[in-house]
Amino acid sequence: MKFGAFIHGAAPDAQKRQRKALKLMTGDGDVRWFTEPDGMQKRDAEDRAELSRCVKWCRTSDAVFSVSSISKLFDRKWKALTWMKHQVEMYDLKIGVADDPTISKGSVH
């Protein structure tokens, strides 16, 4: 299975924790990493180039868009869930969240 692992903007130690959580979730899967610079997580989704690159790659490669947690993906959890719901409805994107496996394509749609 293919995974597009997105590491949101954070301090280097927090990005290491995200990478570790994503490695545990993806196991032996084929993983492509997308790392965002610190500070970008407070911007709108349209202004986040690395997030857009990751989602576009996941859609074209039939891969799972994977994050370690939705709590810091955007400045509010509801924004992250709304954005994910939009991606699933519009593009049939598969999603995975390492710290909350109940969040999936089926649960947000």
C-alpha positions in Angstrom: 0.0 0.0 0.0 1.2 3.5 -0.8 1.2 6.3 1.8 1.7 10.1 1.4 3.0 11.0 4.8 2.5 14.6 5.6 4.5 16.2 8.4 3.1 19.6 9.3 5.1 22.6 10.2 6.6 22.3 13.7 9.8 22.4 15.6 12.4 19.7 14.6 11.8 17.5 17.7 8.0 17.6 17.1 8.6 16.7 13.4 10.7 13.7 14.6 7.8 12.5 16.7 5.4 12.9 13.8 7.7 10.8 11.6 8.0 8.1 14.2 4.2 7.9 14.6 3.7 7.7 10.8 6.4 5.0 10.5 4.5 2.9 13.0 1.2 3.4 11.2 2.5 2.7 7.7 4.6 -0.3 8.6 6.3 -1.8 5.5 4.2 0.3 3.1 5.6 2.4 0.3 5.9 5.9 1.9 6.6 9.2 0.3 7.4 12.0 2.8 6.2 15.6 2.6 7.6 17.9 5.2 6.2 21.4 5.7 8.3 24.3 7.2 7.5 25.5 10.7 4.8 28.2 10.9 2.8 27.1 7.8 0.1 25.2 9.8 -1.6 28.5 10.7 -2.2 29.4 7.1 -5.2 28.5 4.9 -5.0 25.2 3.1 -4.8 26.9 -0.3 -1.6 28.8 0.9 0.2 25.6 2.0 2.3 24.4 -0.9 3.6 21.2 0.7 0.2 20.2 1.8 -1.2 20.7 -1.7 1.7 18.7 -3.2 1.1 15.8 -0.8 -2.7 15.7 -1.5 -2.2 15.9 -5.2 0.4 13.1 -5.1 -1.9 10.9 -3.0 -4.8 11.5 -5.5 -2.7 10.7 -8.6 -0.9 7.7 -7.0 -3.9 6.2 -5.3 -2.2 6.6 -1.9 -3.4 7.2 1.6 -3.0 10.7 2.8 -1.4 10.2 6.2 -0.9 12.5 9.2 0.3 11.7 12.7 -2.5 13.8 14.3 -5.2 16.2 13.3 -4.7 18.3 16.4 -2.0 20.5 14.9 -2.7 20.0 11.2 -4.6 23.3 11.3 -5.1 25.8 14.1 -8.4 24.1 15.1 -9.4 20.5 14.9 -12.7 21.3 13.3 -10.9 23.0 10.5 -8.8 19.9 9.9 -11.9 17.6 9.9 -13.8 20.0 7.6 -10.8 20.1 5.2 -10.5 16.3 5.2 -14.2 15.9 4.6 -14.0 18.2 1.6 -11.0 16.2 0.2 -12.9 12.9 0.6 -16.1 14.2 -1.0 -14.5 16.1 -3.8 -11.6 13.8 -4.7 -12.4 10.4 -3.0 -9.1 10.8 -1.0 -8.2 8.0 1.4 -7.0 9.3 4.7 -5.3 7.9 7.8 -4.5 9.4 11.2 -1.9 7.7 13.3 -3.1 8.8 16.8 -6.8 8.3 15.9 -7.5 5.3 13.6 -11.2 5.9 13.8 -10.7 8.9 11.4 -10.9 7.5 7.9 -12.4 8.1 4.5 -15.6 6.5 5.8 -15.9 8.3 9.1 -15.5 11.8 7.7 -17.8 11.4 4.7 
